[in-house]
Amino acid sequence: MQVPLQVTYHDMERSDALDARIRDKAAKLEAFHPHVTSCRVVVEERHRHHHQGKQFTVSIDVRVPGHELVVNRDHHEDVYVAVRDAFDAAGRKLEDLVRLQRGEIKAHELPQRGRVVRIYREEGYGFIETGDGRELYFGRDNVVEPSFEQLVAGTRVQFIEELAGEGRQAKRVSVGKHG
């Protein structure tokens, strides 16, 4: 880490044993991402209720180049369990970030909205007008719901635009939410 680990305690006494556990867990984060630049941990005792006992919250702020990952774990009765769970969640977030950066996780495209402008039932295809006025081809096999046969000109649809062999096309066409 470029910046030394920072551990803060709120509404509770500092503990050498807990400090050692946090330092050990923070050092292991570098195994998930090779360029952890800083890590801040806040451990807080919360909600001192006679019936519920002690409750602990652990917040972790991990920074790597270009990203800040924040994890919060609330309401654990055992501070060591809260620390473990928070660091486990931080490790999963770092693993996900590394997979995304390597291209192992595809970013999901958001559906676009448009309306069917022409449909050729016998031939099994049609065209959708996009929000910016372009027309995209779609085939019978690209309609998810309702069936291709139930679509008519004017039907509002959502779809994913993809590049196909013949150019840009509408895929996964459905009468989704249009709110």
N, C-alpha and C positions, 0 to 999 in steps of 0.2 A: 504494500500500500504506500502510495506517495504521501498521504496525510496520515498521521498516527490515529489509531482507533480512539474514538471519543465515547466514553460511557458516562451517562448521567443518571442519578437516582433522584426521584421525586417522592416526597412523603414517606421515606423509608431510610434506614441506615445502610451505608455502604458495607459490603461484605467481601472479604478477601476471596472466599471460596466462590462466590457468584462472579466476581471479577475474573477469576481464573477460567471459569466455565465460558464466560462471554468471550474472553480473548482467544480461547481454544476454538470456539465456534466461528469467530470472525476470521481467524487464520485459515480455516477450512473453506471459506467462501472463495478464496483464490483458486481452489481446485475446480470450481465451476466456471469461472471466467478469468482468463489470464491477466486482465488489466484492471483489477479493482483499484480505484484511486483513493477512495475514502469510505469509511463506515462509521456511522453514528448510531449509538444505541441508547434508548431511554427506557428505564425500568421504573414503573410507578405503582405504588400501592394505592388502590382506589376503593371507594365505597366501604368504609368500615362499618358494617352492620353486625349487630350482636348475633343475629340468627344465621347469617351467611358466612361469617368468618372473613378472612383476608381475601382480597381479590387483587390480581396483578395484571398490568397492561405492559406489553413490551412493543416498542416501536423501533424499527430498523430502517435507516436511510443509507443505501449503498449506491455509490457512484462509480460508473465506468465511463470511458470516453463517449460522450454524446448521449448518455442516458442516466437517469436517476430512478432507482427502484425503491419504493416505500412499502413496508410491510407493517401492519398493526395487528397484534393479537391481544384480545381483551378477555377479562374475567376468568382467569385461571386461578385456582386456589393455591397451586404450588408454583412458586416463582421459577423453579428449574424447568417445569413442564412448559410454562409460558415462554421461556427463553428457547428451549428446544424447538417448540412449534414455530416460533417466529423465524429462527434461523433455517429450519427446514423449508418454510415458505419462501424465504429469500433465496435459498439455493435453487428451488424450482424455478423461480422467476429468472435467475441468472442463466440456468440451463435453457429455458425457453428463448431468452434473448440471444444466446450463442447460436442455437438452432436457426433462429430467424435470420441472424447475420450471415450464416453459412448458406442460406437458401434452402434449408431442409424443411422449413415450414412455409407453406404458401400463404400469402396474405389473401384473405377472402375478399372478393370483389363485392361491392354493394350493388344491389339490384337497381336498375334504372326503371323509369316509368315512361309509358307511352300509350299509344292506342293503335289498334289494328286499322289500317287504311284500306287494304285490299286483301281478299282471300280467294284462292283458287282451289276449291274443294276437290275437283276431279284430279288435278295435278298434285295436290298435297302440299301446297306452300302458300305463303302470304307475305305481307309486308307490314312492318310496324313503323309508325312515325315517332321519332324520339322527341324529347323535350326541346332540342335545339333545331328541329325541323328536318333532320336527315331521315332517310328511310332505310330500314334494315330488313333483310330477307330472314325468314324463319321457315323451317320445314315441319311437317307433321310430327316427326320424331323429337322435335325440340319443345313440344307443348307438354307441360306437366299436368296442369289442371286449370279449367275443365278440359275435356277432350277437344281435339282439333275441330271435330265436327260441330261443337257447340259455339265456337268463336264466330263472330260476325263483325263486319266493318263497324267501327265506333267503339268496340269493346276496349275498356281501359285495362292494360296489362302491366306486369313488371317482368323484367328479363335481365339477363347478364349478356353484355356485348363482348364477343370474342372474335379474334381473327381466325378465319377458316381459309381453306384453299382458294375460295372464290372471292375473298375479301371479308369485310366485317359482317357478322351475322348476329341475330338474337338467339340465345340459347336459354334453356330453362324458363320458357315463357309460361306465366301463370297469371290468374286473376287474383293477385295478392292484395295486401293491404295498401291502400292508396291515400292514407291519412296524411 
